[in-house]
Amino acid sequence: MKTIARLLHQHPHRIISTTPDASVFEALAKLAEFEIGALPVLEGGRLVGIFSERDYARKVILHGKTSRETPVREIMTSRVIYIPPTMTVEEGLALMTDKRIRHLPVMEGGELIGLVSIGDLVKAKISEQEFIIDQLERYITR
């Protein structure tokens, strides 16, 4: 079983984040620029929340707020569910399904080392299954 650490190592990327004092508009601009669905919210290098498109849709638009005047801290999810890099892809998928979340920060020693999406984990799982199928087919046709 593939671990989250291995997944991050195979597909390294820099962590794109925002701050609690940034405007929701600025955070949305980052989501659009990098074509991602969520941003970890860091304050002094410490994870204090996560901001997603879902937060915007449910906590800004539906409450009549404006994205340019609302700070991220007002609408971010502050009770962040995170995972260690030792967790397996399967465990991460199960957690995301159970909690109905799409993004998981990866923490090690109190430090944010990555962020995985449900898409990342599904792709990793499909890739692993394709590899297993290929190996079985090779074994059978020997």
Helices and strands as residue ranges (DSSP letters): H 4-10, H 24-34, E 38-43, E 46-52, H 53-59, G 61-63, H 72-75, H 89-99, E 103-108, E 111-117, H 118-140
